[in-house]
């Protein structure tokens, strides 16, 4: 009988080595290598030809008509928007987020709505007892929903329970890191256990046409814990973002095989759970009647939805010889350095003796390059202590030459700003005159600086 071999697997990247080491040679992480039992390799298995003895797979052409499955709408508009209109039967969705952000609450609310609508929904918790989940449901006002609730960590037990009766329309596993498969050795949460447990659950969901939702833990940097192969196994990866000190939550699709990844869902944490936010711009704007130095509103674009956020800048002059500090919250620090360099080289403004602080109000994070012009306007306003008009917005991309470039979907941004009562817009010159806003167009950043400084 062949002797079982041992291998050492990195819990961060899934790399395999033959001996233990303190640092993984693939991802350079420390203390992540764990010993696991490898599969037994026999001489027969090594020489076996896999080209014979299998069942032929039916091959079809790309032009064959295949009816698309009807999506399962949860009734939560912001959740359905983020995943493309609802869950697809037979799909696997992975949702990650910081502890306490509201992942379990959101999925419990979605499961309750589907159950009330007549769908068969199963909620399996591996982290909480059934009574704990039931108490949370009663606190959220969902105690009467006919959700099939269970507390288990064994994949074999879960599949045996799901096989009794008709297959559920939706299955929630909270969380995949707590699941354990007795087919292989290893503690729950290891690379092999997460992979094997997810594979068995996904196989059941695709065979029975059930929508599977897996909750995943995240690491300190916000990425989903465990091997990246878990993200490749599922059809959709959702990220639930937000800060505990802020009321809002943003649900963002990172991967979606059945839709786009450019839509977001916005929620607000309330006493009765997560509530949908019909007008997200109201969360990120500061109520003020007059202009404030260093503050300007930027119409960000998330998919087809414009969101108005306030960008705040502050500059503090230092004594000669002191090293100035650059602090950024909600934006790319490298892009801030580029904007400061263009302001100094092309516009003659000096930030070398001043500390610069930049903040996006409400804790929102911006990755839109159209924020360059708004950031530059906030910095100039803070440096000169000259407030921008309170009813003004700004957007545009900045080139290293100081030229202002147009951005995509300018009309959507202007329409959203006009809807919320803004009257002026600082935009690049190529933007056409449309909408109810008064446009002030600039070809270069120098023209904007002259306008803000009243030259």
N, C-alpha and C positions, 0 to 999 in steps of 0.2 A: 504494500500500500504506500502511495506517495506521501511523503512527509509534508504537512502544510507549511507554506512559506510565510514569512512576515515582511511587511512593507511599512514605510513611514510616510504618512500623507499630511501635507500642509493644510490646515483648516482655513486658511485665508484664500489660497489660489488653487488648491487641489493638486499641487505638484507631488509626484511620487519619487521617493528615494529609497535606497536599499539599507541605509543606516541612519541613525538619529543624528541630528545636528541642532545647535541652538538657533541658527538663523537659516531661513529658507533661501536656497540659491536662486529660486525663480522670482520671488516677489520681495526678497530682502526683509521680510517680517521676522520678528524675534519670538521665540517660545510658542510657535504655532504648529510644530510638527508632532503628530500623535501616531503611536504604533497601532496598526490595524492588521488583521489577518487577511492574507491574499488568497485568491482562489487556488484550489488544488489543481495542478497541471500534471496530467498523466501522459505517458507516451502515446496512448491511443488518441487522446484529445489533441495532442500536438500534431499528429499526422492525419487527422480526420479532414476530409475534403468537404467543405460546406456547399459546394456547387450541386450536390446530389442529395436527395432525400427530403427536400423542402416542399412546401406547397406553393405552386406558381402564383404570383401576384397579378391581378388584373391591371393591365396598363391601358390608360385612356388618353385621348388627345386633348389638346388645349381648346379645341373648338367645340367639344361636347357640351351640350346644355345641361347645366347642373343647377337645380333650384337652390337659391340662397336660403339658409334657415332664418326663420323669423326671430328677431331679437326679443329678449325678455326685458321689458321696461320695468324698472324698479318703482317708478312713481316719484323718485327724487330727481328733479330736473337737472340739478347740478352734477349729480353722479352720472346720469345718463349722458349728459353732454360730454363729460370727460372721456368716457369709454366709447363714444361714437353712436349713442342711441339706445344703449341697453346691452345686457350680457348676451352673448351668442351661445346657444345650446351646444354642448360638447366642447366648450372652450375652457381654458385654464387661465386664471388671472392671479397675479401676485401683487399684493399691496404691502408697501413698507412705509415706515414712519417712526419718529422718535417715540419712546415710551410715554404714555399718557396723552398723546396727541389727539386720540379719538378714533383710531382704526376700528376697534371692537364696537364702539358706539355707532359708528356709521354703518357697519355691516349688520349690526343687530336691527337698526332702524330699517335698512333695506330688506332684510329677511322678514321682518314683521309686516311690512307693506305688501310684499309678495304673498305671504301666507294669508293675509286678510283678503287679498284679491282672488284667493282660491288655488294658489300654487302650493305644491308640496315642497317645503323648504326644511333642510336639516342644518342645524348649527352644532358643530362638534368643537368643544373647548378642551384643550390640553393644558391650559394654564390655570383655569378657575374651575371650581366645583359647579355642579349644575345649580345649586341653590344661590351661589354668588351671581351667576348670569341671570337667574330668575329675579333676584332682588334688583339688579340694575335695570332689567326690563320693566319692572313695576315702577321704579323711580322715573323712568322715561315715559310712563303711561302706555306701555306696550304689553302689559301682563296678559291681556285677553287675546293676543295674537296666537294662532295655532301653529307655532313653530315647533318642529321636532328637535328637542334639545337633548344633548348628551355630553358627558365628560369622559374622555378616554384618550389614551396616548398610543394604543396598539393599533397599527394599521389593519391587522388581520381582524380584530374585533370590530373596527369601524366598518370595513367592507362587508363583514357578515351581517351587521345591523342594517346597512343600507340595502343589502340584497333581499331583505324581507319586504314583500309588497312591491309596489311600483317604485321606479327610480325617482328620486327628488328632482325637481326642476332646477334647484340651486343648492349647492353644498358649500358651507363655510367651514374652513379648518383654521382654528386659532390656537396655536400657530404651528407652522410646519417644522420649526426647530424643536418642538416638543414631541413630535411623532417618532415612533419606534417600530421598525420592521424586524421580526424574528427570523427573516430569511438570511440575514447577514449579521455579523458580530459588530459591536461598537455601541457607544453610548449615544443617546439622543442628542442631536445637534452637531454631530460629526459630519464630515463631508459625505462619507458613504451612506450614513443613515438618512441624511436630508435628501440625497439623490435617490436612494431606493424608495423611501416613503413617498416622495413626490411622484416618482415614476408609476407606482402602483395606483395612487389616487387619480392621476391624470389618465391612466389607461382605463380605469373604471368610468370616469366622466365621459370619455370619448366613445366608449362602447355603449353606454346607456343614454347619451345625449343630454347629460346634466351640465349645468354651468358651475364649474369649480372655482372657488375663491380661496386662495391661500394667504394667510397673514405671515409676513416675514419680519424678523428683527432687523435692526440696522446697527451699524458700527458708529464710532464716535464722529467720523466724518460724514455721516448721513447715508452711506451706501448700504445696500442690503447685505446682511451678514451671510457668511457661507460662500460656497464656490460660485463663480459666475455662470457655471453650467446650469444652475437653477433658473436663472433669467432666460437662458436659451431654451429651456424645456417648456416654458409657459408661452401662451399666446399674447398676453397683455401684462405689462408691468406698470403699476401705478405708484406714485410717490405722494404721500400725504404730508404736506409741509406746513410749518407754522411755528410760532414761538409760544411757550406757555404763558408768557406775560401779556400776549396780545390775544384779542378775541377771535380773530379770523383764522381760518384754515384754508389752504389751497390744495386741491387734488389735481395732480398733473400726470398725464400719461407719458411714460418714458419710451415704451414700446407698445405697439398695437398692430397685430396682424389683420385686424378686421376694421381698421379705421385710421384716422390721422392721430398725430401726437402733438397737435398745435392748439388743442382746446384745453381749458382748465375749468374746474368747478370751484366755486368759492362758498365757504360755509362760515357760520359764526357760532361759537360755543355758547349755548344758553343753558338755562336751568333745566329745560326739558330735552337736552341733547343738542345735536347739531341742527342748525336752522339754515335754510338756503338764503343766499344773499342775492336778491334780484338786481340790485344796483351796487356792484362792488366798488365803484368809484367813491361812494360815500364813506367807505371804511378808511380810505387812504388820503383823504383831503382834510386839511385843517380849516376849521371854521374861523374866518377872519374877515373883517369888513374893509380893511385897508392893506396896502402892500407892506411887506416886511422885507428888510434888506437880507439878501441871501436866500430867498425862497421863491420858487417858481413851480408851476404845475406842468407836468409832462404827460401827454396821452400815450401810454404804453399800449402795445397790441399783443394779445395772447390769442392766437388763432384768428377767429373772426370777431373777437370781443375786445373793444378798446377799454382800457382801464386808466382813469386819471389818477396819478399819484403826485405827491408833492416832493420835490427835491430841495433839500436844505443844505446850505453851505455856510461855513464860518471860518474866518481868517483872523489870526491873532499875531500881532507884530511881536518879534522877539528882540532881545538885546543883541548887539553885534557879537559874533563868535559862537552863539548858541546854534545847535543843530535843530532845524525845523522838523516837525512831525507831520506825517500824512496819515490820517485815519479815515477809513471808508467803511460804511455799513450799508449793505444792499446793492453795491455796484462793484465792478472790477477795479481793483487798485491799479493794475497796469494801464487801464484805459484812462484813469484819472491822471496818472503821470504823463500820458500822451497829451491830454487836453491842456495841462499846465505848461508843457513844453511848447505847444503851439501858441498859447497866449503870450508866453515870454518872447519867443522867436519872431512871431509874425505880427503881434499887436503891441509890443513894447511894454507889457505889464510885468512887474517884478513880484514873484512869489517866493523868491529864494530866502527872504528874511522873515517869512510868515509861516506859522503853522496853519495847516489846511485840514478842516474836518468836513466830511461830506456824509449826508444821511438821507436815506429814502424813508419818508414818514410811514408809520404803520408796520415797519418790519418787512415790507415787500422787497423782493429781489428782482433786479432788472438785468436782462441780458440783451435788450434791444439796442442796436447801434444808433438808433434814432435819438437816444438820450444825450448824445454828445453836445448838441446845441443847448439843451436845457441845463446841463451841468456847467457849460461855459458861461451861460447867462447868470446862473446862481453864483458862480465864483467871482465874476466881475462885479455883481451887485454887492456881494459881501465885502470885497476888497475896497470898493469905493463908498460903501455904506449908502448906496442909492437904491431904494427899493424899486422892484419891477411892479408894473400895474397889477392890481389884485385880480383883474379880470383877464389876464394874459396867460397864454400857454406858449410853449416852445418845443419844437422838435426838428431834427435834422442831423445828418451824419457829417462829421468833420474829417477833412483830409489833412495830411501833414503839411500840405502847402498853404493851409488856411482857407481853402475853398470849402463851401458848404454844398453838400450833395443832397438830392432828394431821397426820400425813403418810400417804402411800399405802403399802400393803403392810406395815403394822406387824407382822402375824403372821409374815410371812416373815422379817423382821429378828429377831424374838424367837426363832423356831425355830432359826435359824442360830446365834444366840448361845448358846442352851441346848445345842446339839449340841457346841459347843466348850468347854463347862464353865463358862460364866458363870451367876451366880445372881441378879443384881439388874439392874434396868433403871430409869433415870430418864427418864420419858416424860411427855407432856402428859396432862391429866386425862381427855379423852375416850377414850383408849385403853382397850379392854376387858381384863378379867383373863383371859388365855388363856395356855396354855403352862406350862412348868415354872419360869419365872422369877418372882421376887418383884418386883412392880411398885411403884414409888414415884412417884405421879402428882402433878403440880403444875399449877395453873391459870395462874399467872403466873411470870415469871422471878424475882420477889422471893421467892416460896416456895422455889425451888431454891437461891437464895443463902442464905437462912436455914438451909436444911437442910445445906448444905456448910459453913457457918460455925458450926454448932452453936448457933444462937440459940434 
